[in-house]
Amino acid sequence: MPEIRIDSQSLEAFVAAIFERAGFSAEDASTEAHVLVWANLRGVDSHGVLRVRQYLANIRRGGMNPHARIRVERETPAIALVEADCAFGPVVTTYAMNLAIEKARQIGIGWVVIRNTTHQGCMAYYPMMAVEQDMAGLALVCNPPNMAPYGARAAGVHNSPLAIAVPAQCHDPLVLDMATSMAAFGKVNLAQDKGIPIPEGWALDAEGNPTTDPNQARILLPFGGYKASSLALMFETLSSVMAGNGVLTPFLVGGDKPRPGAQNSVVAAINIAAFTEVPAFKAEIDRLIEGIKGLPTAEGFSEVLVPGEIENRVRAERSAQGVPLPEGTVANLREAARELGVELPAALLP
C-alpha cells in the first residue's frame, strides 16, 4: 500500500478529536495535535502522529494524566521549577517556555526545569517559540535509560535530545534538533511502520547484540562514542537531578522507579536584546549562514546545508502537497478512531 497524503489541517483536527475523546480538554488535545503535526510537516515523522498509538497506551496505563495540575513549585526572577503532574508533554512544555520567555523579557534570561512531564514531541518546537519573540531558545530532556553508554551493551543513559534555535533576518532561523543516539527511537518505530530494516549501528537487541530488525531493537547506540553518551549523562544532572527526580539511578543502582512515561526537561530563553542589538544579531546570523553555504562542497555533495534547512524545505513541500503517512501509521490511526468512536477524515478512509 503506498503512502497516503492528508492535508495538515484535517490531520490536526482528527488527532485533536482522538485526544479529546481519550479524556483531555479540547485546549490540551489541540495543543498536542498541533505539535505532533508540526513535526510531520517538517519531515520529523518519528515525532509526529505515529506517536498517537504510544500516547493512547500511556494514557490507558496511567502514565499520561488528562487532569494534570501543572504548577510552579520554586521560582526566582530568572528560574522556575515546574511540576507537570504527568501532563501531556507539549502542554506543559509550551507553558514552561512561555514562562521562560517572560522571564527573559524582564531580566535577560529564563531557565525552567520541568519535573514529571511526558513525551514532548519534536523538541525544536519549543526553542522556536523563543525565536518568534526575537530570542534564542534551548530545550533538552532526560528519560529512563534506553541507550548504552560507550563501552556498555546494556541501557544506562537516555538518548537525551537537545534543541537550540536562533533567529535570522533574511534567512530561516538556525535550528538544531538532535538526539544523542545514532537515531531516535521514533525512527525505529517509523521503520516498523514502513516495514523496513534499520541501518547497522543504530541499536542492540534485548541481549545486547547488534540488530537491523526494528522489531528486535531495544537499546539505542550513541553517536560519536563516548562524546554523546557523556552529553546524555550530563543532561540528566541538569534536568532530573536538578529537579530532585532522578530517572537513571533507579534503574542503575535501585530505588523507586518513575511513573511510566515520566521524564524531566529544561527549556530556556535568552533575550538577545540584553546582549546586543537584535537587528545586528540577525544580520550576523545571515552572514554566518551565507558563509557556511558558500564553502566549497566535498566530493559527493551538491551543497552545504545548515541546521533546519532540510526541515524547512520539507515543510514547504508538505504544506502544499499534504503530509505522507506510511501504511503502519495509517492502520494505527484507523484503529484509534475505531476504538474511540472518532470519525476518520476522508483521506484516511479504507
N, C-alpha and C positions, 0 to 999 in steps of 0.2 A: 504493500500500500504506500503510495507516495505521500510526502509531507502535505499536510493541509495548511492553507493560509487563511488567517482570520484577521480582520481589522482590529487594531488595538483597543478601540473604544468598546466594541462588542465583547472582546475578551475580558477587559477590565470589569465591565458591568456584570458579566457572568460569574467571574471569580468572586467579586464582592457579594453577589447573591448567595454563593455557596457558603462563604464565611458567616454571613448574617444568619443563614439557616442553621449553621453549626453553633450559634449561640452568642455571637459577638454583636455589639451595637452596629448600626448602619455606618456610623462615622469610622469606627475602628476597622470594620470589614472593608470599607472603601480605601482607607489608608494602606492596608495590607495588600489589597489587589493592585493598587496604583504602583507600589514599589516593586511588586513581582513583575508586572507587565513592563515597567520601566526597564527592568533588566532584560527582558525578552527583546524589547525594541533596540537595545544596544548590542544584541547578539550574545549576551551573557545568559544563555538558555539554562545553564547549570543552576542559576539562581532565580529562574523565572517560575512559570506556572507549573513546571514539573514538580515543584515543591508542595503543591496542594495536597497530594496524597500523604506526604510525610507530615504535614501540619495537621491534617484531619486525624491521623493516627495519634499524634501527640496530644491533641485535644481530648480524644477518647480516653487516653490513659492518664489524663490529669496533668500533663506536662505544660500545656498552654492554658492560661486562665482567662476565660471570657469576661470575668468580672474583677479583673485585677485592680488593686488600689495603688496606683502609681503615686509615689510621694518622695519629697526631698527630705533626707534624714540628717544631712550635715551640709553646711553652706557657709561660704565666705564671699566677699565680693568677686573673687576670681574662680572659685571652685564649688562643686556640689557633688554630693553622693546621692544618687537616686536609687531607691528601691523599686524594682519593676514588678515584683509580685508575679513573675512569670507571665507578664502581658505579651501580646504579640510584639515581636522584636521591632518592626518598623514603627509601631505606635509609640512605644516608649523611647525609641532612639530619635525619632523626629522631635518629640517633646524635649529630650535632653539636648539635642543640637540647637533647638530654638533658645533654650536656656543658656547654652554656651555662647551663642551669638549675642544675646542681650548683655551678658557679662563682658564680652569683648568690646561691645559698643560703648560700655561705660568705662572700662579700665584698661582695655587693650587686649585682654586675653580671657578666654573662658575654657575651663578644663572640667569635664564632667565624667565621673566614673558611674557606670550603671551596674547594679548588682541584680542577679536573678532575672535577666532578660531571657528571651528565647531567640531562635534563629532570626537574624536581622535582614536576610536577603542580600542584595548586592550592596557591599559596603561603600561603594563610590557615591551612592545616593546622598549620604549624609555630609561629606565634605563639599559636595556640590551645592548643598543648601547654604553653606558659608560663602561659597563663590558668588552666589546670587546676591549676596549682601556686600560685595567687594571685599571679602575677607578670604584668608586661606583656611582650609579645613583639614582635619585629620580624624581618622577613626581606626580603631583596632579592636580585636575581640579574642577572647580565650574561652575554651570549652573543655570538657573532659578529653583525655588523651585519645587520639586517633592516628597519630603519626609516630614513626620510630625515630628516636634521636639518632644522630650519626653514630654508627658503631653498634647499634642495637637491632634486634629483629622482633621486638615487641613494642607496642604503643607506649609512649611515655610523655609525650607533649601533644598539644593540639596544633593543627596546621594553621595557626592563627593568621587571619588575613589582616592586611594593612592597606588603608586607602588615604591618599593625600591629593588635594586639588588646589590649584591657584588660578586666578583669573588672568586673561589676556585682553588686549584691546581689540585688535582686528581678527585674531585667530580664536578658535575654540579654546576653552580652558585646558590647561595641562591637568590630567587626572590619572593617577596611578592607582590601580586596584589589583592586589596580588595576594595569593595565599603563600605561606611559607613551604608548602608542599610542591612537588612537581606539577600537580594538578589538584584542584579542589575535588572533594568527594562528589559534589554535584556533577562534575564532568564524568565521573564513573557512573553515576545514575543516568546521565544523558546517554552514555554508551549502552547501558542496559535498555533504555527506551528505543534506541536505534538498532539494537541487536548487532553491535559491532565490538571487536576487541579493543582493549586499551593498549597504549604503547608500553613497551618494556621500560622498566624503571619508574613506573608510576606507583606501584602498590605491591604489597605482600598479601598472601592468604592468611588464614587464621593460625596456621602453624609457623608463620614467618618465612614462607617460601615465596620467591618472586612469581607473579602471575600476570597474564594478559587477559584473563577472563574477568570481566567486570562483575559477574555474579559471585566470584570467589574472592574478590578484593575486600580486605578487611582493615588493612593497615597501610596508610599512605607513607610515601618516602619524601624526605626534604629535598629541595633544590639546593645546589651548592654545598652539599655535605654538611659539615658542622656549622657553617655560617647560618643557614636557615633554621636549623633546629635550635641553635643558640638564641636567635632572634625570638623564636616561639617561646622559649623558656623565659626570656626577659619580659615578653608581653604578659605572661602570667603574673609576674611580680608587679607590673604597673596596673593591672586590671583586677584580677581575682584576689591576690594577696592584699592589695591596697584596699579592697572592699571588704576584707575580712571574710572571704568566701572562697577559699582555695578549691579549685576543681581538678587539679592534677594530683596533689598529695594523697587524697583519699584512695586513689587507685594505685598509687605507688607504694605507700607505706601503711595504708589502713586508715580508717576513720569513717565518719558519716559521709556517705556519698550524696552529691547534689541531687535535687529533684530532676527526673528525666527531662532532658531538653534544656535545662537551665544553663546559662552561660553569663559571663561578665564582659564588660566592654568599656572603652574610653572613647569619647568624642571631644574634640577641641576646635575652637575657632580663634583665629588670630586676626586682629584688626590691623590691616596693612597701614591705615592712616595714622596709627600710633607710631609707626616707624619711618614712613616716607610718604611722599605724595602718591596717591592712588594712580593717577594717570601716568606718572613716570614709571611706577612699578609695572603697570600693564604694558606700557610701551617696551620696557626692557624684556618682559616675557615674550613679546612678539619678536624682538630681535634675537632672543635666545632660540626660539623655535625656528626662525628663518636660518640662523646659523647652523643649527643641527641638521636641518633638512638640506642645506646647501653643501654638506660634506660629500666627498666622492664616495660612491657606493662600492661595497665589497662585491667580489665575484658572486654571481647568482642573485643579486638584489637589484631591483629597479629603482628603489627609493629608500630613504631613511625615514622611519616613522617615529613619531613622538608619542608619549603616553596619552591614551584616549582617542587617538586619531582613527584607529580601526573601528572602535565602537561608534564614533560619530558618523562614519560612512555607512555603517550598518543601520544606524537609526534612520538616516535619510532614506535608505532603500526600503526598510520595513515600514516606515511611516506611510510611504506611497503604495507599497505592494502588499502589505499585511505581514503578520507575524507567522512564520512557518512553525508548525508543531509536528514532531515525529509521531509515528504510529502508537508507540507506547504511552506517550503523554496524552494523546487524544483518548485512548482507551481508558486511562485513569480518570480523566476529566468526565467522560461519559458515565463511568461507574459512580463517581462522586455525585453527579447530578441525579442519577437514578436513586441512590441511597437517600439523598436529602430532599428529593422532590423539587429540584430546580430545573426550569426549562432550558434546554440546550439552545444556544444560538444556531442560526441556520447553517453556518459553516461547519459546525461540529455534528450535525445530524448524520446518522449512519446512511 
